[in-house]
Amino acid sequence: MSNLEFLPDRSVISGPIGGAAGFLFFFIVVLITPKGMGMGDVKLATLIGLVTGFPFVAVALLIGILLGGIVAVVLLAFRIKGRKDAIPYGTFLAIGPIVTLLWGRPIFDWYVGLV
């Protein structure tokens, strides 16, 4: 099989565990910073976890978080957006599971190899 995989092999229980992990992580962030992120992002993270499963939910969310952070830094550096301006986050989160469903196993194996 090539490195390009769609829907990596996973058990039936990995989807609900991934959904719970995505929900808990983002829900805790919303509780800590209620004006920083909305419940829509929490719902999207839950769906991402259900689709990608555990442990690939971590890969999908990390890709979305990093991509959103990079774009936010660029927008702030060029003064396109200010610190108090809203930057839609769901767009970046939605890219994470696409990349994960296509190349999640190699990314996960690479990361685990670093640790």
N, C-alpha and C positions, 0 to 999 in steps of 0.2 A: 504494500500500500504506500502511496506517496505521502509526503508531508502535508498535503492539502486534504484536510478532513472536514466533513460537514457533520454536525451532531456527533461528537466523539462518544465512544462507548461509555455508557453509564448505567447505573442501576435505577430502578423505579423510585427509590427513596431519595436519590441525589437531587432531584428537582425540588421537592418540598424543603429539603434541608438548605439548598441554595437560596430558595425564596425567603426562608426565615432569616438566613444570614444577611442577605441584602436588605431586608426590612429592618432588622435590628441595628445594623450599622448606620443606616441613614436616619432611622428614627432617633437614635441617640444623638446624632449630629443636630437634628431639628430641635430636640429638647434642650441641648446646650446653647444653640444659637437660633432662636425661633424666627428671627427676621432674616437670617442668612439663606435659608432654603425652605422651600414649601413642601407640603405633603404630596404634591404631584411627583416630585423627585423620589420620595419614599416609595410611592406606588410603582414607579418605573423601575426602581432598584429591585423591588420584590418580583416584578415580572421578569426582569433580566435574570435573577436567580433561579426562577422556575424554568426558564428556557435553557440556560447554560448548565445548571446543576452545580453541585458542590464537587470539587473545589474550583471549578472554572468560573464561578461567580466572582471570585477574587480577581482573576485575570481581567474579566470584562469590566468590572468596576474600576480597577486600577487604570486600565487604558482610558476609560472615560474621564476619570479624575485628572490624570496627567495631561490629557489633551485639553480639557477645560482650563486647567491651570496655565498651560503654555499660552493658549489663546488669550486668557485674561491678563497675563503678564505683558504680552505684546500690546494689547489694547490700552493698558495702563501706561506702558512705557512711551507709546506714541501719543498719549493724551487724547485718544479717541473716546475713552470712557474714564470716568472719575471713580474714586474709591467708593462713593456712595451710589453709583449707578448700578442698575441690575444688569446682569449678563445671563441670558437664558442658558441653563445648565443641561436641560434634557437633551438638547441636540448632541452634546458631547457624550453624554451617557449612552445615547442610542448607537453611537459608533462602536463602543466597546464590545457588545455582544456579536456584532457582525464580524469583527476581527477575530474574536474568540471562537466563534463557530467555524471559521475557516482555518485559523492557525493556532488555536488554543493549546493543543497538546504540545507542539514544539516550543511555544512561549513558556508554558508551564514547566516543561522539562528543563529548559534553559535556566529559568529562574531558580528552580529547586537545585540545579547543579551549582549555582553560585553560593548557595547557603551551606 
